[in-house]
Amino acid sequence: MKYCSTRGGVHGWDFRDVLFSGYASDGGMFMPESIPILSPETLRCWSRLSYPKLVVEVAAIFIPSHLIPREDLQDLVHTALSGFAVPEVIRTVQLKDGLSILELFHGDTLAFKDLAMTCTVRFLNYFLQKEKRRATVLVGTSGDTGGSAIQSAKGLCGLDVVVIYPQGRVTPVQEKQMITCMEDNIHVFAADGSSDDIDQPLRHLFADEELVKYHGLMSLNSVNWSRIMIQLAHFIFAYVQLSDMEQIEAHKPLPELEVVVPTGGAGNIAAGFIVKKMGLPLKLVAMVNANDIVHRTVSSGDFTMATNVTQTLAPAIDIQDPYNMERVFWLLLERDYALVKKIMNEFQHLHKYTLLEKHHKLLSSTLSSGTVNDDGILETMRRCWEENQYVLCPHTAVATWHHYHCPHDPGVKRCYLATASPAKFHAAIRRAGLKIDLPEAVKALDKLPWRYQNLERTSNWSKNWEQRLRMTIQSVSLARKNRVAYYS
């Protein structure tokens, strides 16, 4: 399996090289040069596997055994997923009127990012130890990715993690999960701006090839292919568990499963799109909050950023730059590198692009979408509790709104992805008039010391943030070279 950039400037990379990269040098995102097709027989065999074993099977398709031998891959995945709060790692909850919730949030930070992040960090550490080298991870976060990266990588001697989050735009629990980690290899910045603002200096830093090479600079956002690769597994798991495929005769077409996804940066939707290309008959629905660029793109072809990012009750998807749509476009347009490059260059420079009518029709025939405001989020949370005594997090409510407002074919099963625990969003729970018992790990955050640095809003803020982050990366590398602690 080899990898290429969505913009055509890079080909023939292996998994190890892609793992240690952010964006490709041409500004594109890495994807497999070929998408394997899964046979119905393979899916039937996989239907009997636990989630961790399924992750191994999926990862083995994309990671050649000469890079990570099968036995090592099994050990890495099972170790990564061993600390989750439920033995099965992810689980399905069946509620009233066919409402099936796939809970993906039982990791340390109570968010679905833990599934892919723990595995990806294990893969990184495997190569770092083998090669006796170090790397610096640079992560911009809208809430959950930063905490997950920190918890997965804290204390690892070969890996430093620099996280930047939008101050005042994440929940108190999300913030405390980041700023209370006092390990010497964790460096947290609070930026006076949105998550899309944070992405601007990060793109410039990753475009500096000398900086990237000298400091081993890499990304753990869903820019990183490994994150997307692991996310393929929960779509496949949902399908083999919920589609009733076992009841279909061997020679008959496989049944459809509709999967409804709360969407921000579009990484989860990109993973679902890839699984669809692998032969699974998925009906994908991308649900967004008031930051509705993905919905506008699907419904009208209007791929245009709003002037500002709107703060909502679902902050992890408060995003106007859904960068993983580049992967969706690449798959949709049959790997037309030149066209993808044209679309993304125009979008990045002008912050807008209008899809050609034929491309819009192609997208809207493959992907459905919807948008939900804060009132709709609260209404959904209340209704789900009243009917099921089940508390949704606001992001899961964005998806579940679809269940209550969009009638569907009763012959097609539906699945809603629960991407975070409601325990992370206490204020939203209170606004919905609901109550929840907070886990002890969340309560304990209030008693911990904290450490972070501010990135202030100035007239030249993007350049200033870039310079501050550059200096931190260089200083951390110097400390590691001199074998001294960075924080005294």
N, C-alpha and C positions, 0 to 999 in steps of 0.2 A: 504494500500500500504506500503510494507516494502522494504528496500534497502540493497544491498550487495556490497562487493568489487569485482572488476573484477578479482582479484587474489585469491578469495575464502576464505580469512582469516577473513572476517567480514560478518555477516548475521543478518537480523532481526532489522536493525536500522529504526527509523521513520524519517519523513521529517525534523523535528526540529533538530535532531542530525546531519543529513547529511548537513543541511544548515550551521551549525556552524563548519563544518569540512573542511579541505583541502583534501589532499590525505588520504586514509584509512591507518590504522596503519600498514598494510602489504605492503604498497607502491602502492596499486591499486587505482582505481577511483570508486566512487559510481555510481551504476545504480539500477533501479527498479528491484526487484526480478522477476517480471512478466511484460510483455509489453502488454497493453490492445489493443484490436482490435476495430477499429472504423467501424461501419456498414455504408453502403451507405445511409441509412435513417438518421443516425446521421449527416453525412456530408451534406446532403441536407438541414437539419434544420439549420446547422451552416452556410450555404452559405448566409443566410439572416442577419447574425450578423455583427456588426461593429468589427473592430480589437480589441478594449479593451474588448468587451463582449466575443469575442472568446478566448482571453487570460484567462479570468475568467473560461471559460468552460474547457480549457486545464489544467489549474492549479488545478482545483477542482478534476480532475482525480487522481492527484499525491499527493495532500495535503488533508488528511482526515479532515472532518469537526470538529472532536473533538480537532484538533490542531489549525485550523483557521476556525471558523464558516463561512458559505457561505456569510452572510451579511458583515462580516469583510473583507473577501477576496475581495468582490466586491469593498468595500471602498478603500482598499489598492491599488488594481490594477488601479482603475479609478483615484485616487489621483496621483499615480506614473506617469501615462500617460497623465495627464492633462496639462502639461507645454510644449507640443510639438508644433512646429511652424505651423503645419497644423492640422485642426480639426480632420481629419481622422487618425492621428498619422503616418500611413504609406500609401503610395499611389502608384498606377500603372500608368506608362507613356507609351502610345502606340506610337511607332515611325515607321519609314518606313520599309517596307518589313517584317512585323511581329516581329519587335524587341520590346519586352515587358520588361521594366525596373521596378523592384519593389524597390521603394525608401524607404530605412530603416533608413535614416540619419537625421531626423527632430528633434532630441533631442537637449539638451543644448550643447553637444560637437560635434555635427554634424557627429556622427558616429552611426552605428547600435548597438554598445555596450550599448547605452543608453536605448534601449528597455528592455533588460533583467536586466541591472544593476539597473535602478530605481525601478523596481519591487522587485528585490532581496534585496536591501537595506531596502525597506519598510517592507519586511517580517522579516528581522533581527531586525529592530527597534521595530517591534510589539512584538517579544519575549523578547527583552532586557527590554522594559518598563514593560511588564507583570511580568518578573522575577526579576526586580530591579537589574540588573547586567550590565556589560560592556564587550566589546570584542575589540580585536585588529586585524585589517585586514592587511595582508601582500600581496602586489600586485607587481609582476614583469610585466612589460608592454613592448610591441614592438611599442607602440605609442598611441593607442586609449583607451585601457582598463584603464590605469592609470587616464587619464583625466575624464573618465566617472565615475570611482569609487569616485574620488575627488568631482565632482559636485553633485553626488547623496548623498554623506555622509557628506558633509561639514556642520559644526555647530551642528551635532548630539552629544549630551552630553554623550551618552553611547557607542560611537564607535570612535576609533582612526584608521586612515588609514595611513599606511606606504607604499609609492610607490617608486619603483626603475625603472628608465628608462635608456636606452643606449644612453649616451650623444653623439651628433653628428650623430645619426642614426634615429632621428625623425625629423619631419618638425618643423619650427619655431612656427607654430600655435599650433601643438601638445604639444611642450615644454612649451609654454606660458600658455596653459590651465592648466598645472600642477603646474608650479613654481609660478604663480601669485595668488594662493589661500593662503591667510594669516590666515585662521581660525586656532585656537589653536589645533584642532584635526587632522590636515593634516601635514604629514611629508614626504618630497620628497628628494630622493637621485638620483644623476646623476652618472651613473657607466661608467667607461672607458672600455667598452666591448660591446658585443652583447646581445640581449635578451636571447639567449640560455646560455650565460655565467652567466647571472643574475639568471637563474633557478637553477644553481648548489648550491649556498649557501641557497637558499630558500627551496630546498628539504631537506637539512640537518636540517634547523630550524624546519620544519614541522615534521621531524622524531624524534625530541626531545619531547617525550610525556609529560615530566614534564613542559617544557616551554609552550607547547600548552595548557595544562590544567590550569596552574597557571595564564597565561595572557590572556586566552580566545582567543588564536591565531587561525586565520582562513583565508581562501582564498576567494578572489572575482574574481580570474581568471576563465576561463571556466573550470578549475578543479572542481569548485563548481557546483553541480548538478542543483541548481536552475537556473543558467545562461542557461544551456542547455535546461531545461524544458520550460522556457519562449520562447526560440528560436524555439521550435517546432511550435509555433503558426504562425509564418510568413510563414513557409512552408505550413501549412494547409490553411492559408488565401490565399496564392498564388494559391493553387490547386482549392479551391472552387470558386475563382474569375476568373481564367483563363483557366480552363480545358474544359469548355463547358459541364460540367457534367449534368447541368439542361436539356440539349437537348437529353440526353440518356434515353431511356425507363428504367423503374424501374428494369426489369428483365435482362437487358443487362449488360455486364461487364463495369466497369468505364473506361473512357478514360485516356490515359497517359498524364502526363505533364513532360517535361524536365526542370529541374532547374539547372542552371549553377552558381557555387559558387566560388568566389575568396577565396583561401584557404591558411592559414598559420599554425596556431596551430590545425586546423581541428575540432574546436568546432562546427562551422556551418555545416560542412559536417556530423559530428556525429549526430547533431540534425536531419538533413535530413534523415540519415540512420534509426534513431529511427522511424520517421514518416513513412518511407517506411515499417518498420516492423509492424507498426500499421495498415497497410492495404491499404495505399494510393499508387496508381500505379505511383510512381515517377521514372523518369530516372535522376539520379544524375551525374553531371559532376563537378569534382574538377579541377579548373584552378589555376595554380601557376605561380610565376615569376621565376627568375633564381635560386632561392632556391627551387629545384625541387624534394625534397625527396618524397613527396606524389605522384607525377607523376611517379617517378621511381618505387615506390612500386607497384602502380597499373599496370603500363605498363610492368614491367619485374620481379617484386617480390623482387627488390633490396631495402630493408629498411635500408639504410646506410646513415649516416650523411656525408656531405661534410666536408672537413678540416676546412673551414671557412664559416661564413655567408656572403653572397654577399649583398652589399648595392645596392638597386635598387630604382626606382622611386615610388615603392609601398612598403614603409617601414613597414607598419603594418603587412605584410606577409613575412618579411625577417626573416624566421624561419627555422631552420634545425632540430628542435626537435618537431614534431607535436604530442604533448602528447595525444591529444584526439583520435589519431589512436588506442589507447588501447581500447577505448570504441567500435570503429568500429570492431576491431579484436574480441572482446568479443561477439558482436552480430553476426558477420560473422561465428564464430566457434561454434555457438550454446552454448555459456556460458561454454566453456571448460576452467575452471579456471586454471588448471595446465598448459595447453598449453599457455594460455595468460601470465601467470607468467613467464614461460620459455622464451617466445619471448621477453618480456619487460625487464627481468633481463639481458638477453644477449645483448639487444640493449643498455641498460643503462651502462653496463660495457665495452662493446667493441665498442659501437656506430655503430654497424652494425648487420644486421640479414637478411638472405635470406629465403624468404617464400618457403615452400615446394611447388612443382609444383601444387598439387591439391588445396592448399590454395590460390595460386596465381590465378589459373583459377577461383576459386570461387569469389575472390575479383574483378577481371577484368570483370567478367560477371555481377557484381552488380553495379560497379562504373566505370565511364569513367574519363579520365583526360587529361590535356594538359599543356604545359609550354610556357610562353611568355617572351621574353627579353625586355629590355627598348625600343629598336627600335619598336618592335611590339606594346608596350603600346602607344607610341607617334603616330604611324600610326593609331591606333584604335581611339584615341582621336580626331585626325584631321578628319578622315573619318566620324565619328559620327556627328561632328559639320557641316561638309560640306553638309551632307545629311539631317540633322534634326535640325540644329542650337541648339543642345543639348550638354552641356559640361559634360563629364565623369570625375570622379576622376580616378587616375591611377589604383586603385584597381578594380574599376568597369570596367575599360578598360581591365584588365587582363581577366575578365570573358567575356566581350563583343567581344574580339578578336575572340572567338569561333563562334560568329554569322557570322562573315565575312569570316571565313576560313574553317568552317566545315558544309557542306551541310547536311540538315536533312530532314526527312520524313515530307512533308507538312501537313500530317494528324495529326501530334503530335505538340501541342502548346509548345512554349519555354518561359522560364522566366529567366531573368538575375538579380541577386541580386546586388543592388547598396548599398555598405556597408559604404560609406562615402561621404560627400559633397566635390565637387571640391574646395570649398573655403579653405579647410585645406591644399591644395597642390599647392600653388601659383607658386612655381618654376617649377613644372612639367607642369602647364598650360602655362607658358611663353615658355618653351622649345618646346611645341607643336605648338607655334605660335598663341595661343588663348588668349582671354581676359575674365575676369570675374569681376563682381562688388562684392567686399567683403562685407559681412553683417556687420552692425555696431558693433555687439558684437565681431567680429574678429578684426576690426580696434581698438576697445577700449583696446585690450590686450596690445598694445604697450605703453599705458600710465600708466599701473599698476605697483606697486612695485612687487618684486619677492623675493623668499626665497627657497633655497635648499642647500644640502650638497653634496660634491663630494666623490665618492668611487674611489680611484686612483688604477691604475694598478701596482702591485708590484710582486715580485717573488713568493709570497704566497698569491696572490690576493683573491682567493676564500675563504680561511680561514679568511683573514683580513676583507673581506666584511661581512662574517657571524658574526664575532665578533662585528663589528660596528653596525650591525642591531640588534643583540642580546642586546647590551647595550642600544640602543634607545628604544627598546620594554620594557626593564626593567625600564628605567628612566621615560618613559611615564606612565607606570603603577603606579610607586611610586608617581608621581605628582597627578594622579587621586585619589589615596588612601588618599593623604594629602589634597585633594580638593584645589589645587593651579594650576595656569596656567602653562603650560609647557614652553611657550615662554614669557619671561618677556618684 
